[in-house]
Each structure stands twice: as structure tokens, then as C-alpha cells.
């Protein structure tokens, strides 16, 4: 089988293997230079050929799905369960006694908290439609093609892509959460039933899940991390991907709504939950295991702009009879890139396939576990839909941005256009330049964002921004006033603008060179009617906890605890190429132990090689002290003034952070949130001891 070389990415090591195999490995074809995809019968060559997704013909033709808040299970129903939630019964694992909760409402320091609201989320197989539009099959040159096995190359509908979803949806349910009101979520595995959908060739092979609330201040047993999974399951002989909840098993993850140290300055504002099965986190997340949890502070940010006791950020709250609540004008936006199978691209890497193609999966989601750099798709979606439309009132909105992509980094701007989006192929683009499918050639910035929060919660003060980057797992919350443009001109009903990605990133390694023509419209925004607006953007949002005494001295101290992210090799497994301090993930041997209620200063360093790494640390957020020895914050990272849970590392960058370790004990992890890197195996375990 031969693959066009413009569709294939090879590592230097693989090029040497090919050269050693002889000149016959390469061939000059009518399409250009090609390489055989079957050159290594032993499976040692991981060919990075990615499909060109069919072109969506009617972009910006369906509304943005805006999730409503999920309601808790009525108490009478919970009481009727065979195993209702209980402090002594945290999970059900076949052949094992139940785990227990470290802390339960009624016990200090949450003695005054009520019993938790109980939610139930089933992991289920389902189908998902990324668009309702017809599509045109195309090749990597943007030319119309006939899909394999099809009689013609006419436009057609896409088949549903198979997902493993929380309650069978993508994104999964949204739980609006309020501090001091604990929530318990029972995650139950029903992935053993395929419901008539083809599972394709990715996802945890034992259909397991391990749900992590990113970045909840939670007990280790509710954190959903692979190191704690090892603690729970290794006595049963279940390690690696088997150290997770398999079909028929369940876990009650308890989210107390207790800020770290009982300090209201530690309250956060936007969580998401996702899968964390060791070695298959990327596959399970890409297959749909993503859910949302906006957080509200009952004292200053309860989601109601009419409440004069709070900050009055945009949002109008409606309390529902079941104990849930919805907040209008407060919109979560989940960004996720996907590639769709063209039926001719080989399926081959360390996990799936032997170079075969799957014409029967044409138009369904396509995934590779072990690309050299990371995984990027060529269709950008928002809340599970490609090219959606958000109709807004002429007033201020709170928009919560989440990057749920495997590797892709975005940079967003708001733009107007006189001529509208144009298909990239119609502009003469081909190959990787087709990523995003459409461009906005005459797009011009028209509005600004006012950032009010990052992943660690509200910032000390708002930051006005023309654009902002969004790295994997990071969140940014912004206020946008849709009643006026940046030049002061009032908006009019029916006017259109676009949320545009200007970060060209054709591989998972890092962004390409700046390209002013790269303006990919991701979402259309249509101005609607007037609406009352009692919201404000206060000059001060909140106080930030003080730094540890003497913390800045650690910036230039060579003895500061250091974790360096590196590309390398491991004797443990030839597949492990992403390391920290020269070591792959080793769950039974924590890299560091810290005392509960202690403080620490850590150095996080990118070992180079031209890769970027979003390093996520579980359990508590951190404060950035310095980047490359320069005290935070800088022009590129103005929100370093707040708290974060992901360290965005440029190539060879050195970042020093301060953090604390409060309330709980147990085993946690830190890892690169380029999930390809995490799975192979850029992660370390660490523990909090009494």
C-alpha cells in the first residue's frame, strides 16, 4: 500500500529505518513521492498519515448547542438504589471491598455543610453528528473524489461518529455547582453495550473509564487519576488501562465545594471533567468523555447580576425546583478539533491497526494514539458542532472558553467581514493548509474581550484583550459587550461577526510561523434584539492569596525542586518517548512526597526539542512566580497574576510556581495535557502524606 508523502509525517528515526530498508521503500508515483505503509511488519514504524476530512458545504447553518444544567436525582430515588451513597461505600469494583471517602459532610472542616446533591452519569456508547450539513468528499489537494466503495463523488450526509459519552452525549452533562453545596456524582459504566454502533479501533480496550474533575480540590479517591487508580486496582492484579472502572462498575466522586484551606480567595469558577484511563486518556477524551461544571461563589459570584451583594457579572439566574439552577447570558464554549476518516488513510501506530484502511468508517471520527508530535484534526468544533451560530442579545455576556482538544492550541479574536467565509480550497490552499476548511480573508478585529478569569478562578482584576491563546485543558472566561463595537459604534440587529482562530498549528508539536492570512472562522455570532442588562465589570474582582514567605528566592536557586519535560527513551517500554526528569510514568513510586498543609515551590522546565507542553498539576492550583527568571506577569501571559492549574511551557522555557497541599492526603499526578504526550508517558505521581 502506498501513501502520498505530503500526507505522511515521519520522524528522523523512521526515516533511518526506511533508508535501512532500501530504496525500494520509496516510489515515484503519478501523485509524487510515496512511501510504503507496510515497510515494517513488526509494527515499529508509526506512519503519520492523516486523512483530509470531507468539506462541510453549509457552514454556519445550525445553532450552537448551549447546555442546560443537569438536575440532581430526587432523594426518594437515591434512597431506593441498591447501594445509595454512603461514607463507607465509595465505589463498586468486582471482587473487591468498597473504597471509602476520606471526608464527608458533617465532619470537620465541612461539619456545617449539607449532605450532597446526588447526580448520576452513565458512561454509554452512542452516535454523534458534528454537522447536519451535506459534505463533499475531497482529497489532500482539495479536489473532489469518490469515496472508496461509493458509486460517485456527489455531496452526501455524514454518518454518526461513535462516542463514549457521559450519558451518551458530547459534550456530556453540565452541572452548575455552588460552593458550600456538595455534589456527589455516581459515574456508572455501561460501555459494555455497543447499542448498535461500530466501536472503531480506539478507546480503552477494556471499555474502562476513570473520571477526573479538572482541577477540583478533591480527595485522592475522587480525583480520578491513574496513580490513585493503581492504588485502588493493583491489589486485584489490574494495572495500566485495567486500573480503572470496567463495565458494570461504578464510583461515587464527591465534590465538597470546600475551597482549599477554607479560604474564599481559593474559590474557582470553571471546571470540566474528563476521562483519565492510563495510556488511553487521549483516545477516551477524543471519543467524547468530556463534561462541564461551572462554579459559583454564593458570596460574590452566584450567577445573578441583579443581586447587589455580589460582583454582578453577566448572568441571570433561575433556580429550578429540583435543586439545580440555570444562568442566562453565561455560555460555556468547548473547543475540540476532529479528523474524519477518508477511507484510504492507513490505520497504523503502536495501538491500532497494521496499515489497513477502513472504507466502512468513511466520514466517522479518525484517531491515532501515537503521532510523533501530537494529534490535530482539521475540523474545529464548538460544543460538539462544526461552524455553529450563536445568536446574542444586545448586551454583555460571560463566555467560558475551554480547550478540550488533544493537542491543538488556539488564538481567538472577534472579527467582522464584508464578504464572509470562503472555502480554503477555493482560495488555492491544499494539504495541511486545508485545516479549518474555511478562511475569513477580509476579517478585521471588531470587538475586544475583557478577561475576568482563568482556570484558577476569578482574576484580581479584569484584563482587556484583543486576543488570547487557549492551550489544551486551559480555561479563559471573558465578558463581551455585544451592544457596541470596539470603535464605539452601536451594533444593529442582524449584524454578523465571527469568532476566529488565528493560531496556525498544522502538527501537535507547536504553532507554525505567523501567517496573517490564517483566519479560520470557528463560530458565527448574530446580533439579536435588545435585552435588559444589569451586569457590570468591576475594577476589582477579588483578592489573591499571598505568596509563601521567601518564595521569590527560589527562582534563581539551583536547589529548587525541578521537573523537566523531555523527549527520550525508556527501558520500560520502547513506546514511552515522553519523559519527566528522564523517567516515564511510574505510579507505585511517587516522584515527591509532601506534607499535608505544607507549601512548595517547584520549577517546571521544558527540556527543549521544539515542542510546547501544557503541564497540568492535580489537586491545588499554583501561582506563577517567574518565567525564565523574569517575575510574572508578562505581556504574553497577563493572567499569570491569577491562579492556574496548567503551566503553558514554550520551547526551553523555565517556569517557577508556588503551590500548597491542603485538606486531603493521597496520591495525585502531574502530566502534560497534550494528551498524546501524557499517554506515552509524560506524567509523574506525587503524594500528600499526613
Secondary structure, 3 states (H helix, E strand, C coil): CEEEHHHEECCHHHHHHHHHHCHHHEEEECCEEEEECCCCCCCCCCCEECCCCCEECCCCCEECCCCCECCCCCHHHHHCCCCCCECCECEECCCCCCCCCCCCCCCCCCCCCCCCEEEEEEEEEEEECCCCCEEECECCCCCECCCCCCCCCCCEECCCEEEEEECCECCCCECCEECCCCEEEEEEECCCCCCCCCCCCCCCCCCCECEEEECCCCCHHHHCCHHHHHHHHHHHCCCHHHCCECCCCEEEEEECCCCHHHCHHHCCCEEEEEECCCCCHHHHHHCCCEEEEEEEECCCECCCCCCCCCCCCCCEEEECCCCCEEEECEEEEEEEEEEECCCCCCECCCCCCCCECCHHHCCCEECCCCCCCCCCCCEEEECCEECEEEEEEECEEEEEEEECCCCCCEEEEEEECCCCCEEHHHHCCCHHHHCCCEECCCCEEEECEEEEEECCEEEEEEEEECCEEECCCCEEEEEEECCECCCCCECCCCCEEEEEECCCCCCCCCCCCCCCCCCEEEEEEEEEEECCCCCCCCCCCCCCCCCCCCHHHHHHCCCCEEEEEEECCCCCCCCCCEEECCECCCCCCCCEEEECCEEEEEEEEECCCCCCEEEEECCCCEEEEEECCEECCCCCCHHHHCCECEEEECCCCEEEEEEEECCCCEEEEEEECCHHHHHCCCEEEEEEEC
